[in-house]
Structures are given as structure tokens and as C-alpha cells.
Amino acid sequence: MVYHNSINYSKNSKKIKIVLIIGDIARSGGTERSTINLANMLISKHEVVVVSLSENRPVFFELDQRVTLDFLSMKPMTIKLTSKIIWYIEFFSKMKKTIARHKPDVIIGEGHNISGVLPFVKGTEKIKKIACEHIDYDSIPLLSRVLMKIGYSKLTAVVTLSTIALNKIKHLNKNIKIIPNSLPFFTEAVSNVTENTIIMVGRLSQEKGYDRVVPIAKKLLNEFPHWRIKIFGNGDKEMELKKLFKNEGLDNVLFFSPVKNIVDQYMAASIFMITSYNEALPMVILEAQHCGLPVVGYFCEGTQALIKENITGYVLDNEDDFYEKLKKLISNQDLRLKIGGNCKMESLKYSPDMILKKWESLLS
């Protein structure tokens, strides 16, 4: 669903050219979804180019046809120092040519590996450069933080997703703005929360904490055998996780590949669960709340920012409390409906029109 905004621009408002730079726009993760959302919003007023450092392949989320896509065919950065050095040499070379080709007025870097070195790309001296930070600062390696401290101070602005995140990085730049992710879709419908289904959506990777699901699923299987956990996602831990749950005999946990129309899956669930060790502002929580699902999550930056305790869900820091809140929701459909209704109302704060106004204010 491509967004069409309802903002009335003045005749004097200036159209500019914006280049968004991201590691791999084709992936199905939250950073990719939020970047595509932003491109789809900005294209209604400006010229927008999305530069993906990756190989050219089909984009998972729907991108407005007016947005230009430019793939640089770079290999992913690895953890080896020599690989990082080679990667950055190639990055500077290709980025210099890319900037000269597109001649943007504004460059928006998605993530610290890109944004931290933007000021040092030749040809960008007179161009506005903005970092958009999508992950919890506490999870960023020390060396990367050093590079951020050097590079971010030279940027025009830094965009962060919440007040919590701002307080962690306020030392990096004098012009830091809070602009949350926007809802990627709008629906008037909400789940009737009658299905015996808990849904999880996200990349199958270490930081998402799917190992925490095992003890929860065991308790569910014993106490609520008709309930199931559906996990939508893929990633480097996929085979390992599937084997883990199979070996534990947890046939109440079902894995599915990412789907483009995730709304249908939210509507067919009654509770949203997130077990990540760290998150900034998870798109999946916004999506689930907009579909009227109460949210239960482990404590981290993102859950703390998006979940209002006892109003839109619960944020816990230990397994026993986590399960007790799940049990409370499973046992009480009226409570699920009440909290789900609160979630729907809260989600409207992240409507595309409201978020776009914040971006236009920064870009003007």
C-alpha cells in the first residue's frame, strides 16, 4: 500500500532532491520498511532517490514507482578489520560517483556505518547530510561509536526515533531531532482477538531473542494447549531455531516466511509478542498496535518507548512475569479488547501525515 499524503503545500514550498542511502533496500526488515515509508512520503513533494549498497534484486516492500532506485552492487561488510577497510575504500569511491550523478540537495544516511562517514565523501561538502539512526545506541560496538563521535558532529542533523534514544546520543550532534517511524499502512479494522494465536514478526537473528520463547512455549503447551505462537520472518538463525523448537517438542510454535500482506496475519491473531534483547522503535509493534493487538515485550529501548504499561500492553524483564502477563491476556478476552482498543488509538500518533510534517520541518 503506497502512501499518498494529504498535506497542503504552499506555492512557495521548495521542491528538492533527496538521496536516501541504505545497506540493502530489498530486505524485509524494519529499517528497510521505514526507509521505504519515508521515500513514499517524500516523493509526493520532492524528487527521491534510494541508493542501496547491495546487489540489484526485487524489493520486498512496495515502493512508489516515482522513486528512483540505484543499486551499487557492494558486498556486505564483515566483522574482519581488513574487510571493513576494503569495504570503506569501495564505499567512498562509489559514493563519490553516485553523488556526482544524482546531484542531491539532501543526503539521508540510514544507519551509523553509512551516516558516520558521509561527511568525508568527496562532493558532499555543500550538501545537507542527515543521519537516521534505527538501532539502540547501547548495542553499537565501541569502535563504531568512536567513528560516530567523529562523523556525526559534522552532519547537518541527526534523526533519532524516541526521547530515550535522544538522551543516549545527544553528545554526538547539536541538532538532533526526534522523528519516529510512521505507520506503513492504514486500516479502520481491528482484530476481534478471538483466535488462539500469539503472533511474532521479525528477522530470525540473535538479537531478536527467540531463544526466550522456548520456556514460554513450554508453559503455554501445558496450560493452554490450544494456543499457538506464529513466527513470521527469516534470517541467519532460521534453521537453528527450527531445530531448537523441534527438539523441545514444541509443536505449538509455527514458523512462516515473511509475507507482504502482514495485516491479514495480525487480524488473525489475539496477542503480539516481542522478545528482542535490543530494539530502537520496532515497526512491528506499531503495526500490531494499529491492528488492535495488545503487546507483551521484554524490556528494551523500543518496547519502553512504544508500550504504555497496563494501557497498550506490558513490558517485563523476567520470564515468570512475562508468562503471567501472557496468561492474563489469554484468560480474558475483554481485557484483550480493551487494551487492543487503546493500542489502536495510540497508533494514530504515528500516522504518515504527522510524521511527514516533522520531516518537512527539518528539510526546509
C-alpha positions in Angstrom: 0.0 0.0 0.0 1.8 3.2 -1.2 1.1 6.2 0.9 -0.5 9.4 -0.5 -0.3 12.3 1.8 -3.0 14.9 2.5 -0.7 17.8 3.4 -1.5 21.1 1.5 1.8 22.6 0.5 2.1 26.3 -0.1 3.0 27.6 -3.6 6.3 28.9 -2.2 7.4 25.5 -0.7 10.5 24.3 -2.5 11.0 21.0 -4.2 14.3 19.4 -3.5 16.2 16.3 -4.5 16.8 13.8 -1.7 19.0 10.8 -1.7 18.4 8.0 0.9 21.3 5.6 1.4 20.8 2.2 2.9 22.7 -1.1 3.1 20.1 -3.3 1.4 16.7 -2.0 0.5 15.5 -5.4 -0.7 15.4 -6.9 2.8 12.2 -7.4 4.7 13.3 -5.8 8.0 12.1 -2.8 10.0 14.9 -0.4 8.7 14.0 -1.2 5.1 10.3 -0.8 5.7 10.8 2.6 7.5 13.1 3.8 4.7 10.6 2.8 2.0 7.8 4.5 4.0 9.9 7.7 4.1 10.6 7.6 0.4 7.0 7.0 -0.4 6.0 10.0 1.8 8.7 12.4 0.5 8.1 11.6 -3.2 4.7 13.4 -3.1 6.6 16.7 -2.9 10.2 16.1 -3.8 12.5 14.1 -6.1 13.7 11.0 -4.2 16.4 8.5 -5.0 17.0 5.4 -2.9 20.6 4.2 -3.1 21.1 0.7 -2.0 24.7 -0.5 -1.5 23.6 -4.1 -2.2 23.2 -6.2 -5.4 20.2 -5.4 -7.6 17.3 -7.6 -6.5 13.5 -7.3 -6.1 12.4 -5.0 -3.2 10.2 -6.8 -0.6 8.0 -3.8 0.4 6.0 -1.7 -2.0 7.9 1.3 -3.3 6.3 4.2 -5.2 7.2 3.9 -8.9 8.2 7.6 -8.9 11.1 6.8 -6.6 14.4 6.1 -8.4 16.3 3.0 -7.3 20.1 2.9 -7.6 22.0 -0.3 -6.6 25.8 -0.1 -6.1 26.4 -3.9 -6.0 28.7 -3.8 -3.0 29.2 -6.9 -0.9 28.1 -6.8 2.8 30.6 -5.6 5.4 32.0 -8.4 7.6 33.4 -8.2 11.1 37.1 -8.5 10.0 39.0 -5.3 10.2 40.7 -5.8 6.8 37.3 -6.4 5.2 35.9 -3.2 6.8 38.8 -1.2 5.3 38.3 -2.6 1.9 34.6 -2.0 2.2 35.0 1.6 3.0 37.5 2.2 0.2 34.9 0.9 -2.2 32.2 2.9 -0.5 34.0 6.2 -0.8 34.8 5.5 -4.5 31.3 4.5 -5.5 29.6 7.2 -3.3 31.6 10.0 -4.8 30.4 8.9 -8.3 26.8 8.4 -7.1 26.6 11.9 -5.5 28.1 13.4 -8.7 25.5 11.5 -10.8 22.4 12.4 -8.8 23.4 15.9 -7.5 21.2 15.9 -4.4 20.2 18.8 -2.1 20.0 16.4 0.9 21.5 13.1 1.7 19.9 10.9 4.4 22.0 8.0 5.7 20.3 5.0 7.2 22.4 3.6 10.0 25.7 4.5 11.6 28.0 2.6 9.2 26.8 4.8 6.4 26.0 8.1 8.2 29.2 8.2 10.2 31.4 8.6 7.2 29.1 10.7 5.0 30.9 14.0 5.9 34.1 12.5 4.4 32.7 11.6 1.0 34.1 14.0 -1.6 31.5 16.1 -3.3 29.2 16.4 -0.3 30.7 19.5 1.3 27.8 21.8 0.3 25.0 19.2 0.7 22.8 18.8 3.7 23.7 15.5 5.4 21.3 13.8 7.9 21.8 10.6 9.8 18.8 8.5 10.6 19.6 6.1 13.5 17.5 2.9 13.7 19.1 0.8 16.4 19.7 1.1 20.1 23.0 3.0 20.7 23.9 0.6 23.6 24.1 -2.2 21.0 26.6 -0.4 18.8 30.2 -1.7 19.0 32.8 0.6 20.7 34.8 1.2 17.5 31.7 2.3 15.7 30.8 4.6 18.5 34.2 6.3 18.1 33.6 6.8 14.4 30.1 8.1 15.1 31.6 10.7 17.5 33.9 12.0 14.8 31.5 11.8 11.9 28.1 12.7 13.5 29.4 16.0 14.8 29.9 17.1 11.2 26.4 16.3 10.0 23.7 18.8 9.4 21.3 16.9 11.7 20.7 13.5 13.3 17.3 12.0 13.4 16.5 9.6 16.3 13.3 7.7 17.0 12.5 8.5 20.6 13.3 10.6 23.7 15.1 7.6 25.2 17.3 7.3 22.1 18.0 11.1 22.0 19.3 11.0 25.6 21.8 8.4 24.6 23.2 10.2 21.6 22.8 13.9 22.4 26.5 14.3 22.8 27.1 13.4 19.1 25.5 16.5 17.4 24.0 19.8 18.4 21.0 19.4 16.0 19.2 16.1 17.0 15.6 15.7 16.1 13.1 13.1 17.3 11.1 11.8 14.3 9.5 8.4 14.9 8.8 5.8 12.2 5.4 6.2 10.6 2.7 3.6 10.2 3.3 1.7 6.9 -0.4 1.2 6.3 -3.8 2.4 7.5 -6.8 0.3 8.3 -10.0 1.1 10.2 -10.4 -2.6 11.1 -9.1 -4.2 14.3 -8.7 -7.8 15.3 -11.6 -9.3 17.2 -8.9 -11.1 19.3 -10.9 -14.4 19.3 -8.2 -16.6 17.7 -6.0 -18.7 20.0 -2.9 -17.2 18.3 0.1 -15.2 19.5 2.0 -13.6 16.7 5.7 -12.6 16.4 7.2 -10.8 13.4 10.8 -10.1 12.8 14.2 -11.2 11.5 15.3 -14.6 12.8 18.6 -13.4 14.3 20.3 -13.5 17.7 19.3 -10.0 18.9 15.6 -10.8 18.5 15.7 -13.2 21.4 13.7 -16.1 20.0 15.5 -18.3 22.5 13.4 -16.7 25.2 10.3 -18.1 23.5 11.2 -21.7 24.5 10.3 -21.6 28.2 7.2 -19.5 27.4 6.0 -22.0 24.7 6.6 -24.9 27.2 4.3 -23.3 29.7 1.7 -22.5 27.1 1.7 -26.1 25.8 1.0 -27.4 29.3 -1.6 -24.8 30.4 -3.2 -23.6 27.1 -2.6 -26.5 24.6 -5.0 -24.9 22.0 -3.0 -21.7 21.8 -0.1 -21.4 19.3 2.7 -19.0 18.6 3.2 -18.0 14.9 6.6 -16.5 14.0 6.9 -14.7 10.6 10.4 -14.0 9.5 13.7 -15.3 8.0 17.3 -14.8 8.9 20.6 -16.5 9.7 19.3 -18.3 12.8 16.3 -19.8 10.9 17.5 -23.5 10.7 19.0 -23.4 14.2 15.7 -22.1 15.7 13.5 -24.5 13.9 15.7 -27.4 15.1 15.6 -26.0 18.7 11.8 -25.9 18.9 11.5 -29.3 17.2 13.9 -30.9 19.6 12.0 -29.4 22.5 8.8 -30.9 21.2 7.1 -27.5 20.8 4.7 -28.1 18.0 2.7 -25.1 19.2 5.4 -22.8 17.7 5.0 -22.4 13.9 7.4 -20.7 11.5 6.4 -18.8 8.4 8.3 -16.9 5.8 7.8 -13.1 5.7 4.6 -12.1 4.0 3.8 -8.8 2.2 0.3 -8.5 3.5 1.1 -8.9 7.2 -2.1 -7.1 8.1 -4.1 -10.3 7.5 -1.9 -12.1 9.9 -2.3 -9.5 12.6 -6.0 -9.6 12.2 -6.0 -13.4 12.6 -4.1 -13.1 16.0 -5.1 -12.0 19.5 -1.7 -11.0 21.1 1.6 -9.7 19.8 4.7 -10.8 21.5 8.3 -9.4 21.2 11.3 -10.9 22.9 14.2 -8.8 21.5 17.3 -8.0 23.6 17.5 -4.6 21.9 15.3 -2.5 19.6 15.1 1.2 18.8 11.5 1.7 17.7 10.2 -1.6 16.3 7.9 -1.2 13.2 6.2 -4.4 14.1 4.9 -3.0 17.4 3.4 0.0 15.6 1.8 -2.4 13.0 0.4 -4.8 15.7 -1.0 -1.9 17.8 -2.7 -0.4 14.7 -4.4 -3.7 14.2 -5.7 -3.7 17.8 -3.4 -6.3 19.3 -2.2 -5.9 22.9 1.6 -6.2 23.1 3.8 -8.1 25.6 7.5 -7.5 25.3 10.8 -7.8 27.1 12.4 -4.6 28.4 14.5 -2.7 25.9 14.6 0.8 24.4 12.0 0.1 21.8 9.4 -1.6 24.0 9.8 1.0 26.7 9.2 3.8 24.1 6.1 2.2 22.5 4.3 0.3 25.2 2.3 2.1 27.9 2.2 -0.2 30.9 -1.3 -1.6 31.5 -2.7 0.6 28.8 -1.3 -0.8 25.5 0.4 -3.8 26.9 3.2 -4.9 29.2 7.0 -4.6 29.4 8.7 -7.2 31.5 12.3 -8.1 32.4 12.0 -11.7 33.6 10.4 -14.9 32.3 7.9 -15.5 35.1 6.4 -12.1 34.9 6.3 -12.3 31.1 4.4 -15.5 31.2 2.0 -14.3 33.8 1.0 -11.3 31.7 0.5 -13.5 28.7 -1.6 -15.8 30.8 -3.7 -12.8 32.0 -4.4 -11.8 28.4 -5.1 -15.3 27.2 -7.6 -15.8 30.0 -9.5 -12.6 29.5 -10.9 -11.7 26.0 -12.5 -8.5 27.4 -9.1 -7.3 28.6 -7.6 -8.1 25.2 -10.3 -6.0 23.5 -9.8 -3.1 25.9 -6.0 -3.0 25.6 -6.3 -3.6 21.8 -8.6 -0.6 21.5 -6.1 1.6 23.4 -3.4 0.3 21.0 -5.4 1.4 18.0 -5.8 5.0 19.4 -2.2 5.2 20.4 -1.0 4.1 16.9 -2.7 7.1 15.2 0.1 9.3 16.7 2.3 7.7 14.1 0.2 8.5 11.0 2.2 9.3 7.9 0.8 12.9 7.7 2.0 13.7 11.2 5.5 12.2 10.7 5.9 13.8 7.3 5.3 17.3 8.8 8.2 16.7 11.1 10.4 15.7 8.2 9.4 18.7 6.1 10.2 21.0 9.1 13.7 19.5 9.2 14.3 19.6 5.5 13.0 23.2 5.0 
